[in-house]
Amino acid sequence: MKKVVVAFSGGLDTSYTVMKLAQDGYEVYAACANTGGFSAEQLKTNEENAYKLGAKQYVTLDVTQEYYEKSLKYMVYGNVLRNNCYPISVSSERIFQAIAIARYANEIGADAIAHGSTGAGNDQIRFDMTFLVMAPGVEIITLTRDGNLSRQEEIDYLNAHGFSADFTKLKYSYNVGIWGTSICGGEILDSKQGLPESAYLKHPTKEGPETLKLGFEKGELVSVNGTKYDDKIKAIQAVEEIGAAYGIGRDCHVGDTIIGIKGRVGFEAAAPMLIIGAHRFLEKFTLSKWQQYWKDQVANWYGMFLHESQYLEPVMADIEAMLTSSQRNVTGVVELELHPLCFQTVGVDSPNDLVKNKLGEYGETAKAWSSEDAKGFIKVSSTALRAYYLAHPDERR
């Protein structure tokens, strides 16, 4: 019997894959790679269903901390938002789920790895590319993609073989994770429409305003409203709970997919938007102009590579090294004010605040230069422009 590892989420496609491969004589190992989006109840249900579907073995691969240490941390350092909008939640999760599955397949000596992606999305690329690199020589099986199967065909097969579950097609599909929830389907498919309130999983329960204080040490979130967190995942969850009560972090992202077509997705991501917003604000006080500029350049590439399944490209480690170095002075507490569906930055308390200096206060007093120094600086700074327009007076605006 060939040994196959199925990347098992518990959804329709992966449930069909487990049962069909088991029926076809494979020794099926169902592996659920958890990056923080599954509850304990969901994982228990996944385990029960995997055995009902015919799996020989089920395992949960918890890579939540690894996901933070190798991805989320750097996305905060870089203030990474795809197209200045989307916190790259699903795409970054998939990479680490795929790495975990490939690692497990190697450990048990699997002959094949299977996943349930269709041929119309980005996830097929993220899974396949990762498996090709991390588990060379292992066969990749994609029944849904290769058979171009409909949901109804898969449901009929499961029912015919004694597995009954509610896989009724809903108006929206959701991917819930530690770094946000994506929403697909419904009005998202019509460019003229936005999502109604009913499409979101979390709804505003507070009217505000409310103050939120986020503490950072060398770029990492370490405290929420004065409470210290050694476990950064719990800190993120604490921010999510507070921000979600205001419905903060909602938007629709439109971008270019890896396969070349435009894609649109709705999302709600209170924690990422609050954490990145606070972190970016703190950096304005603690980084030099050119530190901010060059960090933004490499961070944009980091997010793009991560989204487009290039996490294993060696340059990513080099970018991470620069992002880490840039955070050495990004320490302090940021105060935010929360309101329904929005927030605003208020202030920063940091030992590395560059606004506080002995040289001068902007718009108030100059302490490190005289008025004659200022006149000379301005005159020298204008030399290139004056020289150009003396030669081309007709071009003056």
C-alpha positions as a Markdown table, in Angstrom:
| # | Residue | x | y | z |
|---|---|---|---|---|
| 1 | Met | 0.0 | 0.0 | 0.0 |
| 2 | Lys | 1.2 | 3.5 | -0.9 |
| 3 | Lys | 1.4 | 5.8 | 2.1 |
| 4 | Val | -0.1 | 9.3 | 1.4 |
| 5 | Val | -0.4 | 12.3 | 3.7 |
| 6 | Val | -3.5 | 14.4 | 3.1 |
| 7 | Ala | -3.4 | 18.1 | 4.1 |
| 8 | Phe | -6.7 | 17.8 | 6.0 |
| 9 | Ser | -8.7 | 20.9 | 6.9 |
| 10 | Gly | -12.0 | 19.1 | 7.5 |
| 11 | Gly | -13.7 | 20.8 | 4.6 |
| 12 | Leu | -15.4 | 19.2 | 1.6 |
| 13 | Asp | -12.5 | 18.9 | -0.7 |
| 14 | Thr | -10.1 | 17.4 | 1.8 |
| 15 | Ser | -12.8 | 15.1 | 3.2 |
| 16 | Tyr | -13.5 | 13.8 | -0.3 |
| 17 | Thr | -9.7 | 13.3 | -0.8 |
| 18 | Val | -9.3 | 11.2 | 2.3 |
| 19 | Met | -12.2 | 8.9 | 1.6 |
| 20 | Lys | -11.4 | 8.5 | -2.1 |
| 21 | Leu | -7.7 | 7.7 | -1.5 |
| 22 | Ala | -8.6 | 5.3 | 1.2 |
| 23 | Gln | -11.2 | 3.6 | -1.0 |
| 24 | Asp | -8.5 | 3.4 | -3.8 |
| 25 | Gly | -6.2 | 1.4 | -1.5 |
| 26 | Tyr | -3.9 | 4.1 | -0.1 |
| 27 | Glu | -2.7 | 4.1 | 3.5 |
| 28 | Val | -4.0 | 7.6 | 4.4 |
| 29 | Tyr | -2.5 | 9.8 | 7.0 |
| 30 | Ala | -4.7 | 12.9 | 7.6 |
| 31 | Ala | -2.7 | 15.8 | 8.9 |
| 32 | Cys | -4.2 | 19.1 | 10.0 |
| 33 | Ala | -1.6 | 21.9 | 10.1 |
| 34 | Asn | -2.9 | 24.5 | 12.6 |
| 35 | Thr | -1.5 | 28.0 | 12.3 |
| 36 | Gly | -3.8 | 29.3 | 15.0 |
| 37 | Gly | -7.1 | 29.3 | 13.1 |
| 38 | Phe | -8.7 | 26.1 | 14.5 |
| 39 | Ser | -10.5 | 25.9 | 17.8 |
| 40 | Ala | -10.1 | 22.9 | 20.1 |
| 41 | Glu | -13.6 | 21.7 | 19.2 |
| 42 | Gln | -12.8 | 22.0 | 15.4 |
| 43 | Leu | -9.7 | 19.9 | 15.8 |
| 44 | Lys | -11.5 | 17.3 | 17.8 |
| 45 | Thr | -14.2 | 17.1 | 15.1 |
| 46 | Asn | -11.5 | 16.9 | 12.4 |
| 47 | Glu | -9.9 | 13.9 | 14.2 |
| 48 | Glu | -13.3 | 12.1 | 14.5 |
| 49 | Asn | -14.2 | 12.7 | 10.9 |
| 50 | Ala | -10.8 | 11.7 | 9.5 |
| 51 | Tyr | -11.2 | 8.2 | 11.0 |
| 52 | Lys | -14.8 | 8.0 | 9.8 |
| 53 | Leu | -13.5 | 8.8 | 6.3 |
| 54 | Gly | -11.0 | 6.0 | 6.3 |
| 55 | Ala | -7.8 | 7.5 | 7.5 |
| 56 | Lys | -5.3 | 5.1 | 9.2 |
| 57 | Gln | -3.9 | 7.9 | 11.3 |
| 58 | Tyr | -4.8 | 11.5 | 12.1 |
| 59 | Val | -2.5 | 14.1 | 13.5 |
| 60 | Thr | -2.7 | 17.8 | 14.3 |
| 61 | Leu | 0.5 | 19.7 | 13.5 |
| 62 | Asp | 0.5 | 22.8 | 15.7 |
| 63 | Val | 2.8 | 25.3 | 14.0 |
| 64 | Thr | 1.3 | 28.5 | 15.5 |
| 65 | Gln | 4.4 | 29.6 | 17.3 |
| 66 | Glu | 6.6 | 28.8 | 14.3 |
| 67 | Tyr | 4.3 | 30.8 | 12.1 |
| 68 | Tyr | 4.7 | 33.8 | 14.5 |
| 69 | Glu | 8.5 | 33.5 | 14.8 |
| 70 | Lys | 9.1 | 33.0 | 11.1 |
| 71 | Ser | 6.5 | 35.2 | 9.5 |
| 72 | Leu | 4.1 | 37.3 | 11.6 |
| 73 | Lys | 7.0 | 38.9 | 13.5 |
| 74 | Tyr | 8.6 | 40.1 | 10.3 |
| 75 | Met | 5.3 | 41.3 | 8.9 |
| 76 | Val | 4.9 | 43.6 | 11.9 |
| 77 | Tyr | 8.5 | 44.7 | 11.6 |
| 78 | Gly | 7.8 | 45.6 | 8.0 |
| 79 | Asn | 4.2 | 47.0 | 8.5 |
| 80 | Val | 3.3 | 44.6 | 5.7 |
| 81 | Leu | 0.0 | 45.2 | 4.0 |
| 82 | Arg | -0.5 | 44.0 | 0.4 |
| 83 | Asn | -1.5 | 47.0 | -1.7 |
| 84 | Asn | -1.5 | 49.0 | 1.5 |
| 85 | Cys | -4.6 | 47.2 | 2.5 |
| 86 | Tyr | -4.5 | 43.4 | 3.2 |
| 87 | Pro | -2.5 | 41.9 | 6.0 |
| 88 | Ile | -1.6 | 38.8 | 4.0 |
| 89 | Ser | -3.3 | 36.4 | 6.3 |
| 90 | Val | -4.4 | 33.4 | 4.3 |
| 91 | Ser | -1.3 | 33.3 | 1.9 |
| 92 | Ser | 1.2 | 33.4 | 4.8 |
| 93 | Glu | -0.7 | 30.7 | 6.7 |
| 94 | Arg | -0.7 | 28.4 | 3.6 |
| 95 | Ile | 3.1 | 28.5 | 3.3 |
| 96 | Phe | 3.6 | 27.3 | 6.9 |
| 97 | Gln | 0.8 | 24.7 | 6.7 |
| 98 | Ala | 2.5 | 23.3 | 3.5 |
| 99 | Ile | 5.9 | 23.3 | 5.2 |
| 100 | Ala | 4.5 | 21.4 | 8.2 |
| 101 | Ile | 2.8 | 18.9 | 5.9 |
| 102 | Ala | 6.0 | 18.3 | 3.9 |
| 103 | Arg | 8.0 | 17.9 | 7.1 |
| 104 | Tyr | 5.5 | 15.3 | 8.4 |
| 105 | Ala | 5.5 | 13.4 | 5.1 |
| 106 | Asn | 9.3 | 13.2 | 5.2 |
| 107 | Glu | 9.2 | 12.0 | 8.8 |
| 108 | Ile | 6.9 | 9.0 | 8.1 |
| 109 | Gly | 8.4 | 8.2 | 4.7 |
| 110 | Ala | 5.2 | 9.0 | 2.7 |
| 111 | Asp | 5.1 | 8.1 | -1.0 |
| 112 | Ala | 2.7 | 11.0 | -1.8 |
| 113 | Ile | 1.1 | 14.2 | -0.4 |
| 114 | Ala | -2.4 | 15.2 | -1.3 |
| 115 | His | -4.3 | 18.5 | -1.0 |
| 116 | Gly | -7.7 | 19.7 | -1.9 |
| 117 | Ser | -7.0 | 22.9 | -3.9 |
| 118 | Thr | -8.8 | 23.6 | -7.1 |
| 119 | Gly | -7.1 | 24.8 | -10.3 |
| 120 | Ala | -8.5 | 28.3 | -10.1 |
| 121 | Gly | -6.7 | 29.8 | -7.1 |
| 122 | Asn | -3.4 | 30.6 | -5.5 |
| 123 | Asp | -3.3 | 27.9 | -2.9 |
| 124 | Gln | -2.5 | 25.1 | -5.4 |
| 125 | Ile | 0.7 | 27.0 | -6.2 |
| 126 | Arg | 1.6 | 27.5 | -2.6 |
| 127 | Phe | 1.1 | 23.9 | -1.7 |
| 128 | Asp | 2.7 | 22.4 | -4.8 |
| 129 | Met | 5.8 | 24.7 | -4.8 |
| 130 | Thr | 6.4 | 24.0 | -1.2 |
| 131 | Phe | 6.1 | 20.3 | -1.5 |
| 132 | Leu | 8.4 | 20.2 | -4.6 |
| 133 | Val | 11.1 | 22.0 | -2.6 |
| 134 | Met | 10.6 | 20.5 | 0.9 |
| 135 | Ala | 9.7 | 16.9 | -0.1 |
| 136 | Pro | 11.5 | 16.3 | -3.5 |
| 137 | Gly | 10.5 | 13.0 | -5.2 |
| 138 | Val | 7.2 | 12.7 | -3.3 |
| 139 | Glu | 4.2 | 12.5 | -5.6 |
| 140 | Ile | 1.6 | 15.3 | -5.3 |
| 141 | Ile | -2.1 | 14.2 | -5.6 |
| 142 | Thr | -4.9 | 16.7 | -6.3 |
| 143 | Leu | -8.1 | 14.9 | -7.0 |
| 144 | Thr | -10.4 | 18.0 | -7.0 |
| 145 | Arg | -8.1 | 19.9 | -9.4 |
| 146 | Asp | -7.3 | 17.0 | -11.7 |
| 147 | Gly | -11.0 | 15.8 | -11.9 |
| 148 | Asn | -12.4 | 19.3 | -12.1 |
| 149 | Leu | -14.9 | 18.1 | -9.6 |
| 150 | Ser | -18.0 | 20.0 | -8.5 |
| 151 | Arg | -19.0 | 20.3 | -4.9 |
| 152 | Gln | -22.1 | 18.2 | -5.6 |
| 153 | Glu | -20.0 | 15.4 | -7.2 |
| 154 | Glu | -17.9 | 15.3 | -4.0 |
| 155 | Ile | -20.9 | 15.4 | -1.7 |
| 156 | Asp | -22.6 | 12.6 | -3.7 |
| 157 | Tyr | -19.5 | 10.4 | -3.4 |
| 158 | Leu | -19.2 | 10.9 | 0.4 |
| 159 | Asn | -22.9 | 10.2 | 0.9 |
| 160 | Ala | -22.8 | 7.1 | -1.3 |
| 161 | His | -20.0 | 5.7 | 0.9 |
| 162 | Gly | -21.7 | 6.3 | 4.2 |
| 163 | Phe | -20.3 | 9.7 | 5.3 |
| 164 | Ser | -22.9 | 12.3 | 5.9 |
| 165 | Ala | -22.0 | 15.9 | 6.8 |
| 166 | Asp | -23.5 | 19.3 | 6.1 |
| 167 | Phe | -21.4 | 20.6 | 3.2 |
| 168 | Thr | -24.2 | 22.7 | 1.8 |
| 169 | Lys | -22.8 | 25.5 | -0.3 |
| 170 | Leu | -23.1 | 28.7 | 1.7 |
| 171 | Lys | -23.2 | 32.2 | 0.3 |
| 172 | Tyr | -19.8 | 33.1 | 1.8 |
| 173 | Ser | -16.7 | 31.0 | 2.5 |
| 174 | Tyr | -14.5 | 32.0 | 5.4 |
| 175 | Asn | -10.9 | 31.3 | 6.3 |
| 176 | Val | -10.4 | 32.1 | 10.0 |
| 177 | Gly | -6.8 | 32.6 | 11.2 |
| 178 | Ile | -4.7 | 34.3 | 13.9 |
| 179 | Trp | -3.9 | 37.1 | 11.4 |
| 180 | Gly | -7.4 | 37.8 | 10.2 |
| 181 | Thr | -10.5 | 36.2 | 8.6 |
| 182 | Ser | -11.0 | 36.3 | 4.8 |
| 183 | Ile | -14.4 | 36.3 | 3.2 |
| 184 | Cys | -15.1 | 35.1 | -0.3 |
| 185 | Gly | -18.2 | 34.7 | -2.4 |
| 186 | Gly | -21.5 | 36.7 | -2.4 |
| 187 | Glu | -21.2 | 40.3 | -3.2 |
| 188 | Ile | -17.4 | 40.0 | -3.5 |
| 189 | Leu | -18.0 | 38.5 | -6.9 |
| 190 | Asp | -19.6 | 41.7 | -8.1 |
| 191 | Ser | -17.2 | 44.6 | -8.5 |
| 192 | Lys | -20.0 | 47.1 | -8.0 |
| 193 | Gln | -20.9 | 45.8 | -4.5 |
| 194 | Gly | -19.5 | 45.7 | -1.0 |
| 195 | Leu | -20.1 | 43.3 | 1.8 |
| 196 | Pro | -23.2 | 43.8 | 4.0 |
| 197 | Glu | -23.0 | 43.7 | 7.7 |
| 198 | Ser | -24.4 | 40.1 | 7.7 |
| 199 | Ala | -21.3 | 38.9 | 5.8 |
| 200 | Tyr | -19.0 | 39.5 | 8.8 |
| 201 | Leu | -18.4 | 37.0 | 11.6 |
| 202 | Lys | -17.7 | 39.7 | 14.2 |
| 203 | His | -20.0 | 42.6 | 14.8 |
| 204 | Pro | -19.6 | 45.9 | 16.8 |
| 205 | Thr | -20.8 | 45.6 | 20.3 |
| 206 | Lys | -19.2 | 48.8 | 21.7 |
| 207 | Glu | -19.7 | 52.4 | 20.9 |
| 208 | Gly | -16.6 | 53.9 | 22.5 |
| 209 | Pro | -14.4 | 55.7 | 22.5 |
| 210 | Glu | -11.9 | 53.6 | 24.3 |
| 211 | Thr | -8.2 | 53.9 | 24.8 |
| 212 | Leu | -5.9 | 51.0 | 23.8 |
| 213 | Lys | -2.2 | 51.0 | 24.8 |
| 214 | Leu | 0.2 | 48.7 | 22.9 |
| 215 | Gly | 3.7 | 48.2 | 24.2 |
| 216 | Phe | 6.6 | 47.2 | 21.9 |
| 217 | Glu | 10.2 | 46.1 | 22.6 |
| 218 | Lys | 12.5 | 46.1 | 19.6 |
| 219 | Gly | 9.5 | 46.0 | 17.3 |
| 220 | Glu | 7.6 | 43.1 | 19.0 |
| 221 | Leu | 4.3 | 43.5 | 20.8 |
| 222 | Val | 4.9 | 42.8 | 24.5 |
| 223 | Ser | 2.0 | 44.4 | 26.3 |
| 224 | Val | -1.7 | 45.3 | 25.9 |
| 225 | Asn | -3.1 | 47.9 | 28.2 |
| 226 | Gly | -0.2 | 47.4 | 30.6 |
| 227 | Thr | -0.5 | 43.6 | 30.8 |
| 228 | Lys | 2.8 | 41.9 | 29.8 |
| 229 | Tyr | 2.7 | 38.9 | 27.5 |
| 230 | Asp | 5.6 | 36.4 | 27.0 |
| 231 | Asp | 3.4 | 34.5 | 24.6 |
| 232 | Lys | 3.1 | 36.8 | 21.6 |
| 233 | Ile | 0.1 | 34.7 | 20.2 |
| 234 | Lys | -1.9 | 35.5 | 23.3 |
| 235 | Ala | -1.0 | 39.2 | 23.0 |
| 236 | Ile | -2.3 | 39.2 | 19.4 |
| 237 | Gln | -5.5 | 37.4 | 20.6 |
| 238 | Ala | -6.0 | 40.0 | 23.3 |
| 239 | Val | -5.8 | 42.9 | 20.8 |
| 240 | Glu | -8.2 | 41.0 | 18.5 |
| 241 | Glu | -10.8 | 40.6 | 21.2 |
| 242 | Ile | -10.6 | 44.4 | 22.0 |
| 243 | Gly | -10.6 | 45.6 | 18.4 |
| 244 | Ala | -13.3 | 43.1 | 17.1 |
| 245 | Ala | -15.8 | 44.6 | 19.6 |
| 246 | Tyr | -15.6 | 47.8 | 17.5 |
| 247 | Gly | -15.6 | 46.0 | 14.1 |
| 248 | Ile | -12.2 | 47.4 | 13.4 |
| 249 | Gly | -10.1 | 46.1 | 10.5 |
| 250 | Arg | -12.8 | 45.5 | 7.9 |
| 251 | Asp | -12.0 | 46.1 | 4.2 |
| 252 | Cys | -12.1 | 44.6 | 0.7 |
| 253 | His | -8.8 | 43.8 | -1.0 |
| 254 | Val | -8.4 | 43.8 | -4.8 |
| 255 | Gly | -5.1 | 42.5 | -6.2 |
| 256 | Asp | -3.2 | 40.5 | -8.7 |
| 257 | Thr | -3.2 | 36.7 | -8.1 |
| 258 | Ile | -0.2 | 34.4 | -8.8 |
| 259 | Ile | -2.1 | 32.8 | -11.7 |
| 260 | Gly | -2.5 | 36.2 | -13.4 |
| 261 | Ile | -6.1 | 37.2 | -12.9 |
| 262 | Lys | -7.4 | 39.9 | -10.6 |
| 263 | Gly | -8.9 | 38.7 | -7.3 |
| 264 | Arg | -11.1 | 40.3 | -4.7 |
| 265 | Val | -11.5 | 39.2 | -1.0 |
| 266 | Gly | -13.2 | 40.7 | 2.0 |
| 267 | Phe | -11.6 | 40.5 | 5.4 |
| 268 | Glu | -11.9 | 41.4 | 9.0 |
| 269 | Ala | -8.6 | 41.7 | 10.9 |
| 270 | Ala | -8.7 | 43.9 | 14.0 |
| 271 | Ala | -5.5 | 42.7 | 15.6 |
| 272 | Pro | -3.2 | 43.1 | 12.5 |
| 273 | Met | -4.6 | 46.5 | 11.6 |
| 274 | Leu | -4.3 | 47.8 | 15.2 |
| 275 | Ile | -0.8 | 46.3 | 15.8 |
| 276 | Ile | 0.6 | 47.4 | 12.5 |
| 277 | Gly | -1.0 | 50.9 | 12.8 |
| 278 | Ala | 0.5 | 51.3 | 16.3 |
| 279 | His | 3.9 | 49.9 | 15.2 |
| 280 | Arg | 4.2 | 52.2 | 12.2 |
| 281 | Phe | 3.3 | 55.2 | 14.3 |
| 282 | Leu | 6.0 | 54.3 | 16.9 |
| 283 | Glu | 8.6 | 54.0 | 14.1 |
| 284 | Lys | 7.9 | 57.5 | 13.0 |
| 285 | Phe | 9.2 | 58.7 | 16.3 |
| 286 | Thr | 12.1 | 56.3 | 16.6 |
| 287 | Leu | 13.6 | 55.7 | 13.2 |
| 288 | Ser | 15.6 | 58.0 | 10.9 |
| 289 | Lys | 14.2 | 59.1 | 7.6 |
| 290 | Trp | 16.3 | 56.7 | 5.6 |
| 291 | Gln | 15.7 | 53.8 | 7.9 |
| 292 | Gln | 12.0 | 54.2 | 7.3 |
| 293 | Tyr | 12.5 | 54.6 | 3.6 |
| 294 | Trp | 14.7 | 51.6 | 2.9 |
| 295 | Lys | 12.8 | 49.4 | 5.4 |
| 296 | Asp | 9.6 | 50.2 | 3.4 |
| 297 | Gln | 11.2 | 49.1 | 0.2 |
| 298 | Val | 12.4 | 45.7 | 1.3 |
| 299 | Ala | 9.2 | 45.1 | 3.4 |
| 300 | Asn | 7.1 | 45.6 | 0.3 |
| 301 | Trp | 9.1 | 42.9 | -1.5 |
| 302 | Tyr | 8.9 | 40.7 | 1.6 |
| 303 | Gly | 5.1 | 40.8 | 1.5 |
| 304 | Met | 4.9 | 40.3 | -2.2 |
| 305 | Phe | 7.2 | 37.3 | -2.1 |
| 306 | Leu | 5.3 | 35.8 | 0.8 |
| 307 | His | 2.0 | 36.2 | -1.0 |
| 308 | Glu | 3.3 | 34.8 | -4.2 |
| 309 | Ser | 4.7 | 31.6 | -2.7 |
| 310 | Gln | 8.3 | 32.7 | -2.7 |
| 311 | Tyr | 8.9 | 32.3 | 1.1 |
| 312 | Leu | 11.7 | 29.8 | 0.5 |
| 313 | Glu | 13.6 | 32.2 | -1.8 |
| 314 | Pro | 17.0 | 32.7 | 0.0 |
| 315 | Val | 16.7 | 36.5 | -0.2 |
| 316 | Met | 13.8 | 36.3 | 2.4 |
| 317 | Ala | 16.3 | 35.5 | 5.1 |
| 318 | Asp | 18.4 | 38.5 | 4.1 |
| 319 | Ile | 15.3 | 40.8 | 4.2 |
| 320 | Glu | 14.4 | 39.4 | 7.6 |
| 321 | Ala | 17.9 | 40.3 | 8.8 |
| 322 | Met | 17.5 | 43.9 | 7.7 |
| 323 | Leu | 14.0 | 44.2 | 9.2 |
| 324 | Thr | 15.3 | 42.8 | 12.5 |
| 325 | Ser | 18.2 | 45.2 | 12.6 |
| 326 | Ser | 15.9 | 48.1 | 11.9 |
| 327 | Gln | 13.9 | 47.4 | 15.1 |
| 328 | Arg | 16.7 | 47.9 | 17.6 |
| 329 | Asn | 15.3 | 51.2 | 18.8 |
| 330 | Val | 11.6 | 50.6 | 18.2 |
| 331 | Thr | 10.6 | 50.4 | 21.8 |
| 332 | Gly | 7.8 | 52.2 | 23.6 |
| 333 | Val | 4.1 | 52.4 | 24.3 |
| 334 | Val | 1.6 | 53.6 | 21.7 |
| 335 | Glu | -1.8 | 55.0 | 22.7 |
| 336 | Leu | -4.7 | 54.5 | 20.3 |
| 337 | Glu | -8.3 | 55.7 | 20.5 |
| 338 | Leu | -10.9 | 53.2 | 19.3 |
| 339 | His | -14.3 | 54.0 | 17.8 |
| 340 | Pro | -16.8 | 51.8 | 15.9 |
| 341 | Leu | -15.2 | 50.7 | 12.6 |
| 342 | Cys | -12.1 | 52.9 | 13.0 |
| 343 | Phe | -9.3 | 54.0 | 15.3 |
| 344 | Gln | -6.8 | 56.9 | 15.5 |
| 345 | Thr | -3.3 | 57.2 | 16.8 |
| 346 | Val | -2.9 | 59.5 | 19.9 |
| 347 | Gly | 0.6 | 59.5 | 21.2 |
| 348 | Val | 3.9 | 57.7 | 22.0 |
| 349 | Asp | 5.9 | 57.2 | 25.1 |
| 350 | Ser | 9.4 | 56.0 | 24.1 |
| 351 | Pro | 12.9 | 56.3 | 25.5 |
| 352 | Asn | 14.1 | 56.6 | 21.9 |
| 353 | Asp | 11.7 | 59.4 | 20.9 |
| 354 | Leu | 13.6 | 61.5 | 18.3 |
| 355 | Val | 11.0 | 64.3 | 18.5 |
| 356 | Lys | 12.5 | 65.0 | 22.0 |
| 357 | Asn | 16.0 | 66.3 | 21.4 |
| 358 | Lys | 18.3 | 69.1 | 22.5 |
| 359 | Leu | 18.7 | 70.6 | 19.0 |
| 360 | Gly | 15.3 | 72.2 | 18.6 |
| 361 | Glu | 11.5 | 72.0 | 18.7 |
| 362 | Tyr | 9.8 | 72.0 | 15.3 |
| 363 | Gly | 8.0 | 75.3 | 14.6 |
| 364 | Glu | 9.0 | 76.7 | 18.0 |
| 365 | Thr | 12.7 | 77.2 | 18.9 |
| 366 | Ala | 16.1 | 76.5 | 17.2 |
| 367 | Lys | 18.7 | 75.6 | 19.7 |
| 368 | Ala | 21.6 | 74.2 | 17.6 |
| 369 | Trp | 21.8 | 76.8 | 14.9 |
| 370 | Ser | 21.5 | 80.6 | 14.5 |
| 371 | Ser | 19.3 | 82.5 | 12.1 |
| 372 | Glu | 22.4 | 83.2 | 9.9 |
| 373 | Asp | 23.1 | 79.4 | 9.8 |
| 374 | Ala | 19.5 | 78.9 | 8.6 |
| 375 | Lys | 19.8 | 81.5 | 5.9 |
| 376 | Gly | 23.1 | 80.0 | 4.7 |
| 377 | Phe | 21.6 | 76.5 | 4.7 |
| 378 | Ile | 18.6 | 77.6 | 2.6 |
| 379 | Lys | 20.8 | 79.5 | 0.2 |
| 380 | Val | 23.2 | 76.6 | -0.4 |
| 381 | Ser | 20.3 | 74.1 | -0.7 |
| 382 | Ser | 18.7 | 76.2 | -3.4 |
| 383 | Thr | 22.0 | 76.4 | -5.5 |
| 384 | Ala | 21.1 | 73.6 | -7.9 |
| 385 | Leu | 17.6 | 75.0 | -8.6 |
| 386 | Arg | 18.9 | 78.5 | -9.1 |
| 387 | Ala | 21.6 | 77.4 | -11.5 |
| 388 | Tyr | 19.0 | 75.4 | -13.6 |
| 389 | Tyr | 16.5 | 78.3 | -13.9 |
| 390 | Leu | 19.2 | 80.8 | -14.6 |
| 391 | Ala | 20.0 | 78.6 | -17.7 |
| 392 | His | 16.3 | 78.0 | -18.5 |
| 393 | Pro | 14.3 | 81.0 | -17.4 |
| 394 | Asp | 11.5 | 80.1 | -19.8 |
| 395 | Glu | 10.7 | 77.0 | -17.7 |
| 396 | Arg | 9.9 | 78.8 | -14.5 |
| 397 | Arg | 6.4 | 77.8 | -13.3 |
